[in-house]
Amino acid sequence: MNTNNNAYCHNCEQSCQGRFCPACGQRTSVHKVNFKETFQDLADQLLSLSAPLPQTLKMLVINPGYLLRDYLYGKRRRYYRPISFFLLTTLFYLIIRGLVGSEGLGQIIGDPKDNPFVDSDFIYQAREFMIENINSLLFIFVAVLALAMKLFYRRYYSLAEYFAVSFYLIGFYMLLVTLNLFYIRYVNQNIQYLSTLVMNVYFVYAMVSFFGHRKWLTAIKAFIAYILAYVFYILLASILSYIIIALKQ
């Protein structure tokens, strides 16, 4: 079998031979983003020292649309992979939460003891479960945000591609939540939703940067899509937590 056919590297735009580009090392057989490729990245890229994490963070801040288009169109070697980025930022959040001693995402459902019309013990257990397992429940947020993007921008990219985008954006959200831990702990405990509000603005910015046309319509869709995704995330994560606690009793 001939493995030396001429190929084209989508990352550095060099002609090459074989399965990997000799210039940058990316696979030459790059196709559209699919679920198999996205989750396969977990095995070989999560803690890779060669993964360009600083470049990924920089582009997510200054020009997220450029990064997202680059990744979807095949220039993947130059960026940290989306699912790996999401898991790394989530792990970073859990470590900082343990050090700072603030709940962060746990504030989203409030204190059930303040509501006299519910079984506070049961709700409290569900709340604690949600806080302790927030790293697993965040996959729900990734899923509903990807579905929201597909719903509002369905003719541009596939659902698998929106999942890749969602992993990047929720990973960035986890960095905002991590920073918010310090704000809650050391500045003002009364503003619990600062990271969520900032993320809504960032999501609008990211979508306008990503699509680059009909900016006002794109911004309005992004604003609505994020709110719907966030509401469904909290609802589904809460319901799942309640079910698991109920089954344990």
C-alpha positions in Angstrom: 0.0 0.0 0.0 1.4 3.4 -1.0 1.6 5.7 2.0 3.7 8.4 0.3 1.0 10.1 -1.7 1.2 13.9 -1.8 -0.9 15.5 0.9 -1.7 19.0 2.1 -1.4 20.2 5.6 -4.3 22.2 6.7 -2.4 23.6 9.7 0.7 25.2 8.1 -0.4 25.0 4.5 2.6 23.0 3.3 2.5 20.1 0.8 3.9 16.9 2.3 3.9 13.1 2.1 2.7 10.5 4.4 0.3 10.6 7.3 1.9 13.5 9.2 3.3 16.9 8.2 7.1 17.0 8.7 6.9 20.7 9.4 4.3 20.9 12.2 3.4 17.2 13.0 -0.3 17.5 12.4 -2.1 14.6 10.7 -2.6 15.2 7.0 -6.0 13.3 7.0 -8.0 16.2 8.5 -11.7 16.0 7.9 -14.8 17.8 9.3 -15.1 17.8 13.1 -17.0 14.7 14.3 -17.8 13.2 17.7 -15.2 10.4 17.3 -12.3 12.8 16.7 -13.4 15.2 19.5 -13.4 12.5 22.2 -10.4 10.7 20.8 -8.4 13.9 21.6 -8.9 13.3 25.3 -6.6 10.3 25.2 -3.6 12.0 23.6 -3.9 15.8 24.2 -5.2 16.5 27.7 -1.9 17.1 29.3 0.4 17.3 26.3 3.2 19.7 27.0 3.3 20.6 23.3 -0.3 21.7 23.2 -0.2 25.5 22.7 -2.3 26.5 25.7 -1.1 30.1 25.9 -1.9 30.7 22.2 -5.4 29.2 22.8 -6.1 31.5 25.8 -4.8 34.5 23.9 -7.0 33.9 20.9 -10.1 33.1 23.1 -9.7 36.6 24.6 -8.8 38.8 21.7 -10.4 37.0 18.7 -12.4 33.8 19.6 -14.0 33.7 16.2 -10.6 33.4 14.5 -9.6 30.5 16.7 -13.0 28.7 16.2 -12.9 29.0 12.4 -9.2 27.9 12.3 -10.0 24.8 14.3 -13.1 23.9 12.4 -11.3 24.4 9.0 -8.4 22.1 9.9 -5.7 24.3 11.6 -5.8 22.3 14.8 -2.1 21.8 15.7 -1.7 25.3 16.8 -4.4 25.2 19.4 -5.2 23.3 22.5 -7.9 20.7 21.7 -11.5 21.8 22.8 -12.4 18.9 25.1 -8.9 18.9 26.6 -9.2 22.6 27.2 -12.6 22.2 28.9 -11.4 19.4 31.2 -8.2 21.3 32.1 -10.1 24.5 33.0 -12.6 22.5 35.0 -9.8 20.8 36.9 -8.2 24.2 37.6 -11.6 25.5 38.9 -11.9 22.5 41.3 -8.4 23.0 42.6 -8.8 26.8 43.2 -12.3 26.2 44.8 -10.7 23.8 47.3 -8.0 26.4 48.1 -10.2 29.4 48.3 -13.1 27.7 50.1 -15.9 29.4 48.1 -18.7 27.5 46.3 -18.7 29.5 43.1 -21.0 27.5 40.9 -22.8 26.2 44.0 -24.4 29.6 44.4 -26.7 29.1 41.4 -29.5 27.4 43.3 -29.3 29.4 46.6 -29.8 28.2 50.1 -32.9 25.9 50.4 -33.1 26.6 54.1 -34.4 30.1 53.2 -37.5 28.6 51.6 -40.2 27.3 54.1 -42.3 25.6 51.4 -39.8 22.9 50.4 -38.2 19.9 52.1 -35.0 21.8 52.9 -33.0 18.7 53.9 -33.7 16.9 50.6 -33.0 20.0 48.6 -29.9 20.7 50.6 -28.6 17.2 49.8 -29.3 17.7 46.1 -27.6 21.1 46.2 -24.5 19.6 47.8 -24.4 16.8 45.3 -24.6 19.3 42.5 -21.7 21.3 43.9 -19.5 18.3 44.5 -20.2 16.9 41.0 -20.2 20.1 39.1 -17.4 18.9 36.9 -19.6 16.1 35.6 -22.7 18.1 35.4 -21.0 20.8 33.2 -21.2 18.3 30.3 -24.9 19.2 30.4 -24.0 22.8 29.8 -21.8 21.9 26.9 -24.5 19.9 25.3 -27.4 22.4 25.7 -25.1 25.3 24.5 -24.2 23.3 21.4 -27.9 22.5 20.8 -28.8 26.2 21.3 -26.1 27.2 18.7 -27.4 24.6 16.3 -31.0 25.8 16.8 -30.1 29.5 16.2 -27.4 29.0 13.6 -28.3 25.6 12.1 -27.3 26.2 8.5 -23.7 27.1 9.2 -22.1 24.1 11.0 -22.9 20.6 12.1 -23.9 19.6 15.7 -20.5 17.9 16.2 -18.8 21.2 15.2 -20.9 23.2 17.6 -19.9 20.7 20.3 -16.3 21.6 19.7 -17.1 25.3 19.8 -19.1 24.7 23.0 -16.2 22.9 24.7 -14.0 25.9 24.0 -16.5 28.4 25.3 -17.5 26.6 28.4 -13.8 26.1 29.2 -13.4 29.8 29.0 -16.5 30.2 31.2 -14.8 28.0 33.8 -11.9 30.5 33.9 -14.4 33.3 34.6 -16.0 31.2 37.3 -12.6 30.6 38.8 -11.8 34.3 38.9 -15.3 34.9 40.4 -14.3 32.7 43.3 -11.8 35.3 44.4 -14.4 38.1 43.9 -17.0 36.2 46.1 -14.4 35.3 48.7 -12.5 38.6 49.1 -14.6 41.4 47.6 -18.4 41.0 47.6 -20.4 37.9 48.5 -23.6 39.5 47.4 -22.8 39.4 43.7 -22.9 35.7 42.9 -23.8 35.8 39.3 -21.0 38.0 38.0 -19.3 35.3 36.0 -22.6 34.3 34.4 -23.3 37.9 33.3 -19.8 38.3 31.9 -20.1 35.0 30.1 -23.3 36.2 28.4 -21.6 39.3 27.1 -18.6 37.2 26.1 -20.8 34.6 24.3 -22.3 37.4 22.2 -18.9 38.8 21.4 -17.6 35.3 20.5 -20.6 34.6 18.1 -20.2 38.0 16.4 -16.5 37.3 16.0 -17.2 33.8 14.8 -19.8 34.5 12.1 -18.6 38.0 11.2 -21.7 39.1 9.3 -25.2 40.5 10.1 -23.7 41.4 13.5 -26.8 42.8 15.2 -28.9 39.8 14.3 -26.1 37.4 15.3 -25.7 39.3 18.7 -29.5 39.1 19.4 -29.6 35.4 18.6 -26.5 34.8 20.8 -28.0 36.7 23.7 -31.2 34.6 23.6 -29.3 31.3 22.9 -27.1 31.7 25.9 -30.0 32.5 28.3 -31.9 29.5 27.1 -28.9 27.2 27.3 -28.1 28.4 30.9 -31.7 28.0 32.1 -31.9 24.5 30.7 -28.5 23.6 32.1 -29.6 24.7 35.6 -32.9 22.9 35.3 -31.5 19.6 33.9 -28.6 19.6 36.4 -31.0 20.2 39.3 -33.5 17.6 38.2 -30.7 15.0 37.7 -29.3 15.9 41.2 -32.7 15.5 42.8 -33.3 12.2 41.1 -30.0 10.8 42.2 -30.5 11.9 45.8 -34.0 10.5 45.8 -32.8 7.1 44.6 -30.2 7.0 47.4 -32.8 7.6 50.1 
